[in-house]
Amino acid sequence: MLAVVYGCMGLIFLPFFALAGMLGAFAQHAQPNQAAPAALVGGLLLGMGIFFPIIYAAMGFILGIVSAALYNLVARWIGGFEVEVE
């Protein structure tokens, strides 16, 4: 569940990376003395925009496992929560 939620949150950033990549591709005419070609930087930003939701979902999955393990460890020490409903 957490991987899906983080993946959807990563999709929010996709248009921003795509826009930055497209603007970077056109920036090579503005500054001709750059170290890296602007088209290469623009392509990298587009690639990052595509892979960012995948990486974000994977990290959400890993952090979900770690946080669940920490919760179970701490709950074992202090007893956790007990709820009684009538």
For each residue, the residues with C-beta under 8 A, 3 or more apart:
1: 4 5 64
2: 5 6 60 61 63 64
3: 6 7 57 58 60 61 64
4: 1 7 8 57
5: 1 2 8 9 60
6: 2 3 9 10 56 57 59 60 61
7: 3 4 10 11 53 54 56 57 60
8: 4 5 11 12 53
9: 5 6 12 13 56 60
10: 6 7 13 14 52 53 54 55 56 57
11: 7 8 14 53
12: 8 9
13: 9 10 16 17 49 52 53 56
14: 10 11 17 18 49 50 52 53
15: 18 19 49
16: 13 19 20 49
17: 13 14 20 21 45 46 48 49 52
18: 14 15 21 22 45 46 49
19: 15 16 22 23
20: 16 17 23 24 42 45 49
21: 17 18 24 25 42 43 44 45 46 48 49
22: 18 19 25 26 42 46
23: 19 20 26 27 42
24: 20 21 27 38 39 41 42 45
25: 21 22 28 38 39 42 43
26: 22 23 29 30 38 42
27: 23 24 30 31 38 42
28: 25 31 32 34 37 38 39
29: 26 32
30: 26 27
31: 27 28 34 38
32: 28 29
33:
34: 28 31 37 38
35:
36: 40 41
37: 28 34 40 41
38: 24 25 26 27 28 31 34 41 42
39: 24 25 28 42 43
40: 36 37 43 44
41: 24 36 37 38 44 45
42: 20 21 22 23 24 25 26 27 38 39 45 46
43: 21 25 39 40 46 47
44: 21 40 41 47 48
45: 17 18 20 21 24 41 42 48 49
46: 17 18 21 22 42 43 49 50
47: 43 44 50 51
48: 17 21 44 45 51 52
49: 13 14 15 16 17 18 20 21 45 46 52
50: 14 46 47 53
51: 47 48 54 55
52: 10 13 14 17 48 49 55 56
53: 7 8 10 11 13 14 50 56 57
54: 7 10 51 57 58
55: 10 51 52 58 59
56: 6 7 9 10 13 52 53 59 60
57: 3 4 6 7 10 53 54 60 61
58: 3 54 55 61 62
59: 6 55 56 62 63
60: 2 3 5 6 7 9 56 57 63 64
61: 2 3 6 57 58 64 65
62: 58 59 65 66
63: 2 59 60 66 67
64: 1 2 3 60 61 67 68
65: 61 62 68 69
66: 62 63 69 70
67: 63 64 70 71
68: 64 65 71 72
69: 65 66 72 73
70: 66 67 73 74
71: 67 68 74 75
72: 68 69 75 76
73: 69 70 76 77
74: 70 71 77 78
75: 71 72 78 79 80 81
76: 72 73 80
77: 73 74
78: 74 75
79: 75 82
80: 75 76
81: 75
82: 79
83:
84:
85:
86:
